[in-house]
Amino acid sequence: MRDDEYQAKLLDAWEETYKKGQLTFWLFLGLRERPRYVAELRDFIEQATRGSISAEEQSLYRSLRKYNNLEMVDFDLRDGDRGPDRKYYRFTDIGESILQQFIERNIALLYDPKLKSLIQNSEEKGCLSLHAT
């Protein structure tokens, strides 16, 4: 296997792991914005991540069920367009608090001047390009 093929394979594996870990974050951001049903959450995640992260509805249902059991997410039943009632999921106060703490502990770090310097240093060395094409 050529070196560039090997590197591409390593990057793909890393990104797959990274994206799985990011799904909950994007799911929570969608709920923070407003209550949504599962298909709306799926669409929000795909649009907000510019197609980088996508999820099957079954995966979202499993996650929502888990966070409902943890009292971070709740739902209301609303009329469906043509069929049965839909579950519109929403954050509880606990869920909102946990997301805010997560952002402060993990996401705010991305705005640290030292990290910005490291990223810019990588860009200058040709290792990273943050400019849109």
LINLINKA-V602884 format. One line per field, one symbol per residue. ss: DSSP state (A for helix, B for strand, O for the rest). phi: phi as a letter, one per 40 degrees, with the letter a starting at -180 (. if undefined). burial: 1 if it has 9 or more other C-alpha atoms within 8 Angstrom, else 0. A space follows every 50 residues. Layout:
BEGIN
ss = ???
phi = ???
burial = ???
END
This chain:
BEGIN
ss = OOAAAAAAAAAAAAAAAAAAAAAAAAAAAAAAAOOBOAAAAAAAAAAAOO OOOOOOAAAAAAAAAAAAAOOOBBBBBBOOOOOOOBBBBBBOAAAAAAAA AAAAAAAAAAAOAAAAAAAAAAAAOOOOOOOOO
phi = .cdccccccccdcccccdccccdcdcdccccccacacdcccdcdcccccf gcbbacccccdcccccccccgcbbabcbdcdbbcdbcbcacccccccccc cccccbcddcccdccdcccccccccgcabbccb
burial = 00000100000000000010001011110111001111001101110000 10100010011011001100111100000000000111111101110010 011100111000001100100110000100000
END
